[in-house]
């Protein structure tokens, strides 16, 4: 999976009944473990994540 700054990311919940999370990729980080993202979530919090199979990147208009 590859993303660019400004793309949206949606992560499906692993728990039944829990909502999916959606946010904007603020920074793409590279390292030995692979590509990871700094994401600003809809609630305003920011976290660094390694996207898994439950994640989907939606390119921003400027990325396409």
Secondary structure by P-SEA (a helix, b strand, c coil): ccccccbbbbbbbccccbbbbbbbbcccccccccccccccccccbbbbbcccccbbbbbccccc
